[in-house]
Amino acid sequence: MVELMSAMTDEAIIARSGRVAVLMGGTSAERDISLKSGRAVCAALARKGVEVIEFDWPRQGIDELRAAGVDRVFIALHGRGGEDGTLQGCLQVLDLPYTGSGVLASALAMDKLRTKFVWQSLGVPTPDFAVAGAGDDPYALVAQLGLPLFVKPAREGSSFGISKVKRIEQLASALDDAARFDSNVLVERCIEGSEYTLGVLESAALPLIRLETPNEFYDFNAKYLADSTRYICPCGLPADVEQALAEQGLLAFDALDCHGWGRLDLMVDRAGKAWFIELNTVPGLTDHSLVPMAAAAAGIDFDRLAVRILGTSFHDGR
């Protein structure tokens, strides 16, 4: 069982929450996933006795949110417009407490490029990279980083626009695909090894999950559609190694000033070195999502997980 850090009990969170709006939907490529996450959270909180309303943001806008008479907000929006600091800033102007990380951390974590700059400055291991765009010279990028490579939009989630490039002939089209989602494109050295994810809840590390997929990488299909993806927890690493990775992960989480909960994705190469890839401040809460899986392995069922995440909205004492 993971020892959670909040002094508030589940009962206190429920009693003090008041009326809660679960914000979901959004306008990013992750809208459908956000709706699934939000509806699952609404059902979980209602089962626990929380007065909760579904709120399709921004189709239902600021005026409706004000009129709804809510006391706090559970953010279940993924991607730009919900996970990038803009919504967090809006809620602060409205003086509404909200779950998870604040404006700065949300903006930094959403931008994979800025995340890497911060991590590099603090010695958090992250793969070598370059910033590119459609039309850039593939040969120069390969000369700098080698092959294989990952090409990804700098500010997108759920693997939208990501390609794994094994041959130089594939690079130009991969750059074009990523540029459809973002003007800033990250070209990253591919780490060959095992893929893991580390959930964080109330400043505590949840059990690591090892991901195995027959796909080229853990792409959108592997995340949300395929039945062939394997989620291995316990992850199979020795306890001391898993503990060391968890400590590194919490350092990477703190480096971006993140709060409350989130999820880090990392690779462990064939020499046993960990490389941190990205950090999600509002990861998915669907039936295929990783934080609920890790929480369940720690003895925290989905309903209680929703309550504990709701509790992160009290970090300023309100």
Secondary structure by P-SEA (a helix, b strand, c coil): cccccccccaaaaaaaccbbbbcccccccaaaaaaaaaaaaaaaaaaaccbbbbbccccccaaaaaacccccccccccccccccaaaaaaaaaaccccccccaaaaaaaacaaaaaaaaaaacccccbbbbbcccccaaaaaaacccbbbbbcccccccccbbbbccccccaaaaaaaaacccbbbbbccccbbbbbbbbccccccbbbbbbbcccccccccccccccbbbbccccccaaaaaaaaaaaaaaaaaacccccbbbbbbbcccbbbbbccccccccccccccaaaaaaaacccaaaaaaaaaaccccccc
